[in-house]
């Protein structure tokens, strides 16, 4: 990627942690919202009959929480271009998942190809000359979500940021999601 950097972010920067309490309501609501009706996500007795100590969070809920973590940090105008995650230890009710991230690459590219094109022989009026496109920044982030059992989720994300870089504040203190609010 390019050596250009935005003043807001740099490779190696850590995103503030986000703690998410894992409740039965979150697990069941996430499964229902993603139309995942597998009994292990809502019926404790059937989950136990299949060898699990309790119900556990599905991958689509985890995927949504990781996306939320990223857009909470980079702002609502960031575009999540690619997300690749892998699950590890299950998220059971009563636990807390802590999401952390590290920026691994930053590429500030300008889409202003028209601004560098040679001028035509008969130059158009200034009103018809295309303006250079503002710089777009592509950011890659390594994400880890841990719980009491270990790594629940690991993965990478690619985001496109609008001109101006990070729109959200990047507080350095850990954040905690209020129970029931995701």
Helices and strands as residue ranges (DSSP letters): E 14-21, H 24-33, G 39-41, H 44-49, H 59-74, E 79-87, E 96-110, H 113-116, G 126-128, E 135-147, E 150-161, E 175-177
